[in-house]
Amino acid sequence: MSQQRMFLTVALTTALFLLLSADAVAHCDTMNGPVVKSARLALDNKDIRYALIWVRTADEAEIRSAFERALSVRVLGAEAKALADRYFFETLVRVHRAGEGAPFTGLKDTDMPPEPGIAAAERSLEVNSVKDLTNELTSALQQKIDGVFQQVQKARTFQPADVEAGRRYVARYVNFIHYIERLHEAIASTDNEHHPPNEEHIH
């Protein structure tokens, strides 16, 4: 991979983390998201550790309490099981999002598709390869930069007496400069990485 291509790949990847940081977390509040999947495993296997990986150590007590309540209610019948499961799902997702500083507005439907960036990232994990992902991201960023750049180039040919045309140029110039600035900041910074709430794993 050439240096330019590598830059484009890294730039778009980090930019996506910046631009989708708030929305991407929302994938965790869907019924088919990874948090609820882990919650199902925890309940079905009666093993809280599947769920604890999604919360901070400081929040374990609340999750353990909710887990025990859910287990005690699940045995009372099909309707009770559904209600208990929903209660535990919502508790785990709410606490997980609170640990990330994100709001919780309820669980979303199972058929809600994830954001395109999230879906692409998950596909790469499923196939154990980032080749297609990096090619897709590199191509997308190249097109984006080219498009914004061409807008600036077209607008810069205005006549000095045409103030409105000059303002259009300035607007596109500022947009281009700040877009590239954000990409460089994303590459240089690690503060926007999403870190797991703790280092515990199921064993």
N, C-alpha and C positions, 0 to 999 in steps of 0.2 A: 504494500500500500504506500502510495506516494505521501510526502509530507503534507501536501495540500489536502489530499483526500482524508488523511488521518485527522487533520485539523477540522475539516468539515464534519466528520463523524463525531468527534468529541464535542464540538461546538453544539451540534443539534441535540445530542444526547443530554448535555447539561442544560441547554436551553429548555428542553422539554420538562426537565425536573423543575426548573424555575417557573415556567408558564403554567404547568399543570399541578404544582405542589398542592394547591388547595383542593382542586377538583379530583386529583388522583386519589387522594385519601378517601374520597367518597365511594370508591370501589369497595371499600371495606364495609360500607353500610348497606350492601345489597344482599338479598337472600342467597344468591349464588356466589357471593364473594368469599375470600379466603378465611375471614374471621368466623363467619357462620359455619363454613365447612369444618373448621377446627372445633367449633362448639358442638356440632353434631357428633363428631368423633368422640369428644369427651363424654357426652351423654350416653352414646351407644355402647362405649367401652367402659363406662364408669371410671374414667381416668381423667382427672382434672388437668393433668399436665399438658394435654393437647390444647387446652384453652389458655393456660398460664403464659404461654410464649407470647401472647398478644398484649400483655399488660405489664406494667412496671411492678417491681417487687413490692413497692409501697401499696399497690392496689390489690395484692393477692387476697387479702382477707375478705374484701367485698365479693370477689369472684368465687372464692371457696364457699362463702355463705350462700350465695345465689345458686351455686351448683348443688349443694346439699338440699336446698329447698326444692329445686327442680326435680331431683331424683326422688324425693319423698312423695311428690305429687304425681309423677309420671305413672306410678303403679296403680292409680285409681281409675284408670280407664282411658279409652282412646281420646275423648275430648279433653280430659285432664292432662294427658300427655302432650297434646298439641299446645295447650295453654302454657304448660310448664316449659316446653321447649322454646316457645316464643319469648317467654319471660327471660330465660337464660340467654338467648340470642341477643335480645335488646340490651341486657345488662352488660354482656361482654363487649358488644360493639360500642356502647356508650362510654364505658370505662376506657376502652382502647383509644377512642377518638379524643377523650378528655386528656389522656396522656400525651397526645400529640398537639394539644391546644386547639383542637377542632371541635365545632359544635356537632351535636347529634339531633337530627330532626326526625328520627324514626327509620325503620328498615324499609328499603325499597324493594319492589317486586322482583321475583326471580327472573322474569323475562327482560329486565332492563339491561341492555348491553353495556359493557364497560367502555370507557373512553378509548378511541383508536390507539393512542399511545400505550395504554395499559394492555390492551389486547395484543398488540405487537410484542410487547415485552414478555407477556405470558407465553406466547407462542414460541419465542426463542428459548424459554426455559423448558417447555415441553419437548422440543426437538434437540435440546442440549447443544445449541449452536447460536451464535450471534451473527453469522454470516449474512443471512437474508435481512436481518434487522439493521445492521450497519449499512448495507447497500441501500436499503429503503430510506434510512435517515439521511445518508449522505446525499442521495439524489434530491430529497425534499429540501434540504438546506441549500443546496446549490441553486435550485430553482427559485427559492425564496430570496436569496441574496441577489441573484441576477435580476429578479423582478424589481426589487426595491432600488437597486443600483440604476437600472434603466430609467425608472421614473425620475430620478434625480437628473440624469444626463439629458433627458428630453426637456425638462423644465428649466435647465440652466441657460438655454439659448434666448431668454427673454430680452427685450429691448429695455435699456435703462429708463426710458420714459413711461414704460408700462408697469406701474406700481403693483397692480393686482397680479400680473404674471410673476413679478418678482416675489410677491408674497407666497404664491403657489410654490415657487422654487424653494423658498426658505422653509416652508412646511415640509416638503419632501426631503430636503437636505437634513433637517433636524431629525426627522423620522429615521432616515438611513443611519445617521451618526449614532443615535441612541440605540438603535437595534444592534449595530455592531458592537457598541460599548457593552450592552448587556451580555452578548455572547462571550466577549473576552472576560468579563467579570465572572460569568458562570464557570468558565474554564479554570480561572485562577482560584476560585473559592471552593471550599469543601463544606461551608456552613449550611448549604442547602441540601446536603445528603440526608436521606431518611434513615435514621439509625433505629435498630430494634430497641424496644423498651428495656430489655435486659439480655443477658447472654445465656439464659437457660434454654435447654433443649430437651426434647422428650427422650427418655432413656429407659 
